[in-house]
Amino acid sequence: MDMRVAATPNLQRSEPPILYVGTPVVLISTCNEDGSPNLAPMSSAFFLGWRGVLGLDRSSKTVANMLRTNQCVLNLPSVAEADAVDRIALTTGTEVLPPHKVSRGYRFEKSKFETAGLTPIASETVDPPRARECPIQMEAVVEHAYNMSDNDPAFRGRRIMFEVRIQRVFVHASILADGEENRIDPDKWRPLIMSFQKLYGLADQQVHGSRLSQIPEALYKHADIERSRQPVA
């Protein structure tokens, strides 16, 4: 091991309060107790096959809805929907705000779709609606929920992680690879990215070739895709 790294002038120890180094923005739609839709932006998300992992503030209305119904829709906005995302960035569907949200400037908002300027459309397999304007929309069910930070008294009960299984994927034709209905072209898809609380887009082209891109996407096909074709109970 080269211990000289510790003395490199351009590296220094740092303690950033957050580590949102760059992840896709997701608009999660859920259903409230009265059947009305809720819509919430988040970016602590990643995907593996047809599974998604979502990290959320447990005080949010989205969490309450997901725990109650086990359903949601993950709407992925492009850079074109950045303004819509920002309109609801400091809103919550919870009527009584917890102190930490009050201190950060959040406010209660019942009609999230209207506030964002987005259009709810019916889903096929779940009750929450999809957001028509988002180029990628994924209907999902909750497979597992995990408490986070249970060993930290300061955050115990404040964070939760969901594993969701995708049941339907809807993609705007403009971002599909030419002549293919089951492959998204990364040169056409411009996801909205959250990096340290600011919104960004991707570069217009690859910054470097990728050996991974030589692997046919079909080799990653998972049993969840076949499962998604079965009638929903």
C-alpha positions, 0 to 999 in steps of 0.5 A: 500500500502506498502510504504517500496518498495520505500526504497528497496535497489535493486530498483532504479529509472532509465531512459533508453533511450529505452524500448525495453524489448524483442519483436519478430523481424519482417522482413516487405516486401513491394513494392517500386514504381517501383515494386521492393521489400523492406525488413526492420527489426523491433521489435516494434510489437505485435499481437492480433488474426489475427491483428498486431500492428506495430510501425515504424519510419515515415521516413522509406521506409517501411512506405511510401510503406505501406501508398501508397499500404496498403499491406505488408508481416510480415516475422518472422525469427527464431534464424537461420536467425539472421545473415540475419537480422543483414546484413540489420539492418543499411540499409534503402530503402530511398535514401535521409537519414534523419539526425537522420539515418545518425548520427546512421550509416545507409546507402541506400540499394536498394536490401534488399533481396539480401543483407540479403541473403534471397529469395523472393517468390510470395505471394497469396493475396498481391504484396510484396513477402514473405521471403522463409527462415522465418518459419512464413510468414503473408500476411497483409493489412493495416486497420488503420494508427495512428500518434504517439507522436503528442503532443510531438514537438520533435517527432511529425511527426516522428513515426507512428503506423499501425494496419494490418489484416492478410490474409494468414499465411504460417508456416514451417511444422517443427514448427507445433504441431505433427499431427496438421496443424493449431497449432504452437508448442512453443517447436519447434518454436524459434523466434528471439527476440530483447532486448535492440538492441541485438538479442536473442533466447528463452530457450529450454523449458518452465521456468514455467507452464502456466494456460493460456495454458490450454485454447484450442487455438480454443476458440480464433478463430476470424472472421478474419480467416473466412474473410481470406478465402474469395476471395481477391478483 
